[in-house]
């Protein structure tokens, strides 16, 4: 089964292409289950996400498309919500959705994956100033806390901290292992996120090494293009599926009304 649960819309202010165009491209690619998971409102970084008063329109447009293309594709509704408790919009956790992706894009309100928020193009100055070891530990501690919150269904782009090529080490370390243990305890899934292949790191999230450890911990996986444009949909999907199978996976998670179900891949 072809699954793609992480996709955005122009309401996040940094994506292009209508929701209907995304759905039609997913149908053309013979994707079986396709999810919209646009950036949820946040009391911070408002320019990169929808506002709270856009949530109803986002959901209404989704349900119209779901009805229009019923029988051609299964469309699911979600949000990608940042784990920033003091800045969160609690309303997103009350919405009737199929799933919520929890992501960490900030360390102490530093948007580490956004070139506009750091110095020297790809952020070398800020990473060096903070120290790679401490940055690495702080990121994965945030992932562990997010999992422990019990608020989310899927962990978004698990090792996003490597986006500009910053690795503490290739082999999963204690910080990574602690985060994965928290995810396993919470019963969450992690996604194989295709967008890393479009970024300076030039590999998927998570790494193949982390994926194998996740499989050993019986953490379910799912898949996401993290598309912000039509041509992002399905980018390198076959390679993602090959990586999943190489790690031992034969099933992946889909969701309905916040309930996980595993299907063959």
Residue pairs with C-beta under 8 A, 6 or more apart in sequence:
1 32
1 33
1 252
1 254
1 263
1 264
1 265
2 29
2 30
2 31
2 32
2 33
2 237
3 31
3 32
3 33
3 222
3 223
3 252
3 254
3 263
3 265
4 26
4 31
4 33
4 34
4 35
4 223
4 224
4 225
4 227
4 233
4 234
4 237
5 33
5 34
5 35
5 37
5 76
5 78
5 99
5 101
5 154
5 191
5 222
5 223
5 224
5 254
5 255
6 35
6 37
6 80
6 101
6 154
6 156
6 191
6 193
6 223
6 224
6 225
6 226
6 227
7 22
7 34
7 35
7 36
7 37
7 224
7 225
7 226
7 227
7 233
8 14
8 15
8 36
8 37
8 38
8 39
8 80
8 226
8 227
8 228
9 15
9 18
9 19
9 22
9 36
9 38
9 58
10 16
10 17
10 18
11 38
11 50
11 54
11 57
11 58
12 38
12 39
12 48
12 49
12 50
12 228
13 47
13 48
13 49
13 50
14 48
14 228
15 38
15 227
15 228
15 229
16 228
16 229
16 230
17 229
17 230
19 36
19 61
19 62
19 65
20 65
21 230
22 34
22 36
22 227
22 230
22 233
23 34
23 65
23 69
23 73
23 75
25 230
25 233
26 34
26 73
26 233
26 234
27 69
27 72
27 73
29 233
29 234
31 73
31 233
31 234
32 73
32 74
33 73
33 74
33 76
33 254
34 73
34 74
34 75
34 76
35 75
35 76
35 77
35 78
35 98
35 99
35 224
35 255
36 58
36 62
36 75
36 76
36 77
36 78
37 78
37 79
37 80
37 99
37 101
37 224
38 49
38 50
38 58
38 79
38 80
39 48
39 49
39 50
39 79
39 80
39 81
39 82
40 49
40 50
40 79
40 80
40 81
40 82
40 89
40 92
41 49
41 50
41 51
41 52
41 54
41 55
41 89
41 91
41 92
42 49
42 81
42 82
42 84
42 87
42 88
42 89
43 87
43 88
43 89
44 84
44 87
44 106
44 109
45 82
45 105
45 106
45 111
48 114
50 58
52 89
52 91
55 91
55 92
55 95
59 77
59 95
62 75
62 77
63 77
65 75
66 75
66 77
69 75
74 254
76 98
76 99
76 254
76 255
76 256
77 97
77 98
78 97
78 98
78 99
78 100
78 101
78 255
79 92
79 95
79 97
79 100
79 101
80 100
80 101
80 102
80 103
80 156
81 88
81 92
81 93
81 100
81 101
81 102
81 103
81 151
81 152
82 88
82 103
82 104
82 105
82 106
83 102
83 103
83 104
83 142
83 143
83 145
83 146
83 149
83 152
84 106
84 109
85 149
92 100
93 100
93 151
96 257
97 258
98 255
98 256
98 257
98 258
99 153
99 154
99 255
99 258
100 151
100 152
100 153
100 154
100 258
101 152
101 153
101 154
101 155
101 156
101 191
101 224
102 146
102 147
102 149
102 151
102 152
102 153
102 154
102 155
102 156
102 188
103 155
103 156
103 157
103 160
104 139
104 142
104 143
104 146
104 160
105 111
105 112
105 113
105 114
105 160
106 112
107 130
107 135
107 138
107 139
107 142
108 138
110 117
110 118
110 126
110 130
111 117
111 118
112 118
112 123
112 126
112 127
112 135
112 139
112 161
112 163
113 160
113 163
115 121
115 122
115 123
117 123
118 125
118 126
118 127
119 125
119 126
120 126
122 164
122 165
122 200
123 164
124 164
127 135
127 164
127 166
132 166
132 168
133 168
135 161
135 166
136 161
136 166
136 168
136 173
136 175
137 175
139 160
139 161
139 175
140 161
140 175
140 176
140 178
140 179
141 175
141 178
141 179
143 155
143 158
143 179
143 182
143 183
144 178
144 179
144 181
144 182
144 183
145 182
146 152
146 155
147 155
147 179
147 182
147 183
147 185
147 186
147 188
148 182
148 185
148 186
150 186
152 188
153 188
153 189
153 255
153 258
153 260
154 188
154 189
154 190
154 191
154 222
154 253
154 255
155 183
155 188
155 189
155 190
155 191
156 191
156 193
156 224
156 226
157 191
157 193
157 195
157 196
157 205
157 206
157 226
158 179
158 190
158 191
158 193
158 205
158 206
158 210
159 176
159 205
159 206
159 207
159 210
160 205
162 196
162 201
162 205
162 207
163 196
163 199
163 200
163 201
164 199
164 200
164 201
165 200
165 201
168 175
170 207
170 209
171 209
172 180
172 209
172 210
172 213
176 210
176 213
177 213
180 210
180 213
180 214
180 217
180 219
181 217
183 190
183 214
183 217
183 219
184 217
184 218
184 219
187 260
188 219
189 219
189 220
189 221
189 222
189 253
189 260
190 206
190 214
190 219
190 220
190 221
190 222
191 205
191 221
191 222
191 223
191 224
192 204
192 205
192 206
192 211
192 221
192 222
192 223
192 224
192 240
192 243
192 244
193 204
193 205
193 224
193 225
193 226
194 204
194 223
194 224
194 225
194 226
194 232
194 234
194 235
194 236
194 237
194 240
195 205
195 224
195 225
195 226
195 227
195 232
195 235
196 202
196 203
196 204
196 205
197 203
197 204
197 235
197 236
197 239
198 232
198 235
204 236
204 239
204 240
204 243
206 214
208 243
208 246
208 247
211 221
211 243
211 244
211 247
212 247
212 248
214 221
214 247
215 247
215 248
215 249
220 251
220 252
220 253
220 260
220 262
221 244
221 249
221 252
221 253
222 252
222 253
222 254
223 237
223 240
223 241
223 244
223 252
225 232
225 233
225 234
225 235
225 237
226 232
227 233
227 235
241 265
244 252
244 265
245 265
249 265
250 264
250 265
251 262
251 263
251 264
251 265
252 262
252 263
252 265
253 260
253 261
253 262
253 263
254 260
254 261
254 262
254 263
255 261
